[in-house]
Amino acid sequence: MKEEKKKGYYPHKHLLGIEGLEPPSINYLLSLSEFFVDNLNKKVTKFDYLKNKTCINLFFENSTRTRTSFELAGKKLGADILNISLESSAIKKGETVLDTAMTLNAMQPDIIVVRHNDAGAVKLLSEKVNCSIINAGDGPHEHPTQASLDALTILRKKKTLSGLKVSICGDVLHSRVARSNIHLLNTLGAEVRIIAPATLIPKNIESLGVKVFYDMKMGLKNVDIIMMLRLQLERMSGSYVPSVREYFRFYGLDREKLNYAKSDALILHPGPMNRGVEIDTELADDIDRSAIFEQVQMGVAVRMACLKALLEENKNGYGRI
């Protein structure tokens, strides 16, 4: 197994979001993720970093990629894994989220991975338990591990984030992925653009340090990275777009719009994809331009890094190697 390079530490008990994290903390998580990617690529699939540790995956929203990759990450690290979904929890019988948290806390887990449909719910849970908490997505607020794997995908292709021009396109209003990526990319020196119809852009989004565009061709001009977002129809309680067909015409990524970006611009999508809605199938499957498959590959390594970083302990507390 390749020797782990000790490049710092993660000084926090929880990972609730990217907002507020300093560059050394983010870079440490990315460096540790690289360590796991390299070893997984060499078919080193078992580690004992989390031996005798218990990890609970508590998902109040449906998930395939995130829950599966967290489960696999924990198992590869040697942890004992317990999966709890909304369907199998006492919340279906009327128990509150806080009561569930207190019940799980009494079982003395070492870490709980939480996905919830309400923004701020994960932070509230973190204040009621003794163990570490990882936010696996809370409503439209944040999704820190997705942003981390997106950053790692870019780094492995472009070698740096600093100075890159990144366009985040689509349903920004309902996207926790967009918010976490904005915080991470800005913190590490990228220039971030937002492209969407006015109905799908949050109020005062410029305060996060982004440039707003309403036209794909203008917003994609000379960018290095194009990050497409899913149109989250299930979170919409009104008419945000005239029709799916109209949306694709103006905001779906196709070859014509892609030509306005740099010739080596990279396409990302957090998944799941709506082919023919936010991205053309041909581009999604273009191995020369699309890094969507690589994003999925990075998921397990990044979540291994986050689990390990939060459970590293010595006399100085959390996070230090």
Secondary structure, 3 states (H helix, E strand, C coil): CCCCCCCCECCCCCECCCCCCCHHHHHHHHHHHHHHHHHHHCCCCCCCCCCCCEEEEEECCCCCHHHHHHHHHHHHCCCEEEEEEHHHCHHHHCCCHHHHHHHHHHCCCCEEEEEECCCCHHHHHHCCCCCEEEEEEECCCECHHHHHHHHHHHHHHHCCCCCCEEEEECCCCCCHHHHHHHHHHHHCCCEEEEECCHHHCCCCHHHHCCEEECCHHHHCCCCCEEEECCCCHHHCCCCCCCCHHHHHHHHCECHHHHCCCCCCCEEECCCCCCECCCECHHHHCCCCCECHHHHHHHHHHHHHHHHHHHHCEECCEECEC
